[in-house]
Amino acid sequence: MHIRDIFSERKPTFSFEFFPPKTPEGAETLFEAIRELEVYKPAFVSVTYGAGGTTRDLTHELVVRIKQTTSLDPVPHLTCVCHSEADIASILERYAEAGVSNILALGGDPPRNLANYEKAKDAFQHASDLVRFIRGFAESGAHKDGRGFGVGVAGFPEGHPSTPNRLLEMDYLKAKVDAGADYICTQLFFDNRDFFDFRDRCRLAGIHVPILAGIMPISSASGMKRMAELAGGARFPAKLLKAIARCGNDEDAVQRVGVHYATEQCADLLDHQVDGIHFYTLNKSKATREIYADLGLKDSHSFQSHPSPA
């Protein structure tokens, strides 16, 4: 389903993110999690994409498998890194043929395994350029939906690590929306005030597309450190750090704290009319299932948004 149709039918939306496993064992573990999460009827699921060719073919294979063997609607990530226009056109043609309806267009991180990588050689220097190209793909007639692909982009409530100028950062985000982005999915965050402020700044900048909040429950102390690295410097509030510290070396306790904290975040976001919540699952289902249970949700259709009292 085209992302515009999804947002016209229901808000808030709930969605999940997966990454392509590199081994057959990892693939089977992931699909066990997918089967466990499929019953929650997410609006869509996204699939990450590695830079420099690390997981690109795996992304396509996973997206097609999800499309063909589940009821889920996969949204593949696509980045500017190491791509020519012909590369992107070929990838889009393959996804159109497979019946994929939406793409998440990203600038992408520099590939760690390519020592001589030069960004200047990429055909798309900014995510807005990639969004514009994907939008233009509709003119080829290769997609069965005459509108072509729906397009999502990333947003950063705590600020993009490579753009310390927050005013300029908002200009870049608006450029992505003006190029044709249908919605924004944020990087993970742990203080909802950062998200609410980001949402307000978007509206002030004339950005009025749906903004989905990215949530990742902490599952271990070591995982929290990796999370900080992957998120480009996520801010961990003292309240959360104190709760984790009280757990000591009890990893089960850390998981319970992580789920509880994420549940409180989600409840607060829903109370403040968030457009959607996007769960970073790390290819596991337990934490997401527990958050659903704690929120009283049977599936992603069971929440009814109510306006705040005047």
N, C-alpha and C positions, 0 to 999 in steps of 0.2 A: 504494500500500500504506500502511496506517495505520502511523504511526511506532512504535507499540507493537509491532506485528508485526515490523518491521524489527529492532528491538533484541532481540526474543526469539529471532530467527533467527541473528543474528551480531553479534559484537563482536570487535575494534573495527570500527567503520564508517569509511568514507571518503566524503567528500562535497565538492561544489564550489559556489562562489558566483559568480553572474553579475549584471551590472547591465543595465538596458534601454538599448540604443543610441538615440541621438536622430536618426540619419540612416539611410537605406537602406544606405549603404556600411558603416556601423558594424554594422548588423544582419547583413549578409552575412559580415563579418569574424568576428562573434561565432559565427555558425552554423558557420563553418569550424572554429573552435576547439571548439565543442560536438561536432561530428562526430569530431574527433580525440580528445576526452576520453570520448566515449560508450563506446568499446571497453574502458575501465577499469571499467565497470559500477559506478558509484558508488551508494551506498545511496539518495541523493537529491541534487538540486541546488536551491539556493535562489536567489531572484530579489529584488533589492533594490527599495525603494519610496521615491520622493521625497516630501518634505514640501511642503505647500501646492499640490499638484496638478502639480508639475513633471514627474513621470514616472509618475503613477498609472495612466493609461490604457495607457501603454507597458508597465508591469509586467504588467497583465492580458493584453495582446496577446502578450507574450513567453511568459508562463506557458502560455497556451493553445496557442501554436505548439509549444512544447517537448512538451507533453502529447500533441498530435495527430500530430507528425511524427517523434518520437524514442522510444526505449525508456526515457528518463529519467523520473524521478518528481519533478516540480517542486514546491517549497515556496515560495509567495510570502510576502514580508514584508508586514506590515500594522502601521500605527502609529496611535497615539491622536490625532495632530496634525490639527486642523481637521476633525474628524469628529463627526457626530451618531450616535445609535444607528441611525437609519434608514439613514444612509450605510453603516455597517458591515454592517448586515443585508443591504442590497442587494448589496454586494461579496461577502459570504459566499454568497448565493444564486447569484450568477454562477459562483463557483468550484465550488459543489456541482454545479451543472448541467454544468460542464465536466469533472467527475470528479476534481477536485483533492481530495487526502485530508488534507493537513496545512497548517498556517499557522504562521509565525514571528511571534509577537506582541511588538511593541516599543513603548516609550514614544514614541520619535521625537524628532528634533532640531527646534527652532523653525525655521520656514521663513525663509530669508534674503530671499526676494522679497516678503514680506508685512510691511510696516513696522508695521502696526497690529495684529499678531497678539497675541491675549490667550489664554493657556493656560486661564484660568478658564472660557472659553466652550466648551472641548472637553467632550464628553459623558463622555469617559474621562480622568480625571486621572492615572491610573497604569496601567502595563502590566498589573498584577494585575486591574484592572477590565476591561480588554480581554480578558484570558485567560478571566475568568469569563463574559463575554458570549459569547465564541466557544464555550465549553463548553455554555452554555445553548442555543445554536443547535440542538443535537441534538434538543431537544424539539419543534422545528418540523416534524421529519420530512422536511425538504427534502433531506437528504443520504442517499444510498443506503446508507451505512454507518450503522447505528443508533447507533454511538458518536459520530457527528458527525465533526468535524475533530480530528486529532491536533494538539497545540499545543507549539511550542518557544518558549523565551525566551532573552534574552541574559544573559551573565555577564561580569564584568570582573575578570580576575586582578590587574590593577594598581590596581583601584579605580575606581569610577565618578567621572568628573570633577565631577559636580554634587553628590556626596555624600561629603564628606571624612571623615565619621564612619563608619569601617569596620564598627562593630558595627551601626549603623542600616542601613547598606547591605545587610548580610547578612539583616537582618529583612525588608527590602524584597524581596530575592531569594526568601526562604522564602515570603513572601506570594504571590509569583507561582506557586511550585510548589504551595502549598496551594490556590490558586485552580483548579488543574487542569493545570499545565504538565507535559508528558511528558519533556522533556529541556532541557538548557541548552547553548547554543552560545556560546563565549567570544569576546570581542573579541581581535584579534591581540595577540601578545606575543612577546618575543624572548629572554626568560630563563625557562627551564622551571621554575626554582625558584619563580617567581611563580605558575605554574599549579599546581604540586604543593601549595603552601601554600594557594591558593584552594580546591583540591579537598578538602584536609583540613579547612579551616574550614567548607566546606559540609557535610561529614559530621558535624562536631561540632554544627552548627546543626540537624541532623535532615533535611538535604536528601539524598535517596538516589536521585534520578533520574540517568540517564546524563549525563555532562558531556563535551562535545566540545571539543577544543582548536582554536582558530582560528589558522591559520598563513598568513602572507603572505610569500613570498620577495621580497627587495629586488631590483629590476631596474635601478635607476638611482639616482644620488645625488640628483637632483632629485625623483625619485619618493619617496625616503625622507622628504624634507621634507613632501611632500604627505600621505604616510602618517601622519606624526606629527600633522598637522592634523586629518585625518579620524578618527583614532583617539582624539582628545581628549587627547593628551599621552602617546603611547606612550614607554616607556623603552627607549633603545638602549644595551645594555651596551658598556663600553669595548672589550671584545674584538672586537665587531662593528665598531665605529667605526674601530678600528685597521686592521682588514682592509680596510674600504672605503677608508680613507685611502691605503693602500699601492697602490691601483689608480690613483691620480691621475685623469687625464681619460680613462682607458680604460674606456668603458662596457661593452665585452664582458667585461672583467675583473670589473667590478662585478657583472654578471649571474652570472658563475661563482661569485663569492664568495657572492652571495645564495642561489643554489641549494645550494651546499655547506653554508652555515650552516643553512638550513631543513631540509636532509636530516639533519644532525646532530640538530636539534631533534626531528624526527619519529622517528628511530631511538631516541632517549632516551625519548620519550613512549611508544612501543610497548614498550620494555623495562620500563616502569613501568605497564603494563596500562591505558593510556588507553582510555576508552570509544569514542572516535572522533576522527578528525582532519578538520577542515573547512578546505579550501583556498580562500583568497580569490584568485581567478584573475585579476582585472582584465580579464576577457574574453579572456585569452590562454591558450594551452595549453602552450607550450614549457617553462616552468619546472616546471609540475606533472608533465609527462611525464618530465622529467629526474629529478625527485625519485623518481618511481615506479621508474625504471630503477636509480637509485643504491641504493634500498632493496631491490631484487631482486623487486619486485612486478610480476606480469603484469597483474593486475586487482585490484579491491577485494575479491575473494573469496579471493585467493591467500595472504593472511596468516593464519596460525594462531596465536592467542594462547596462550602457555604461562605457567602460574603461576610466580612467582619461587620459587627453592628455599628451603626452610625454614631 
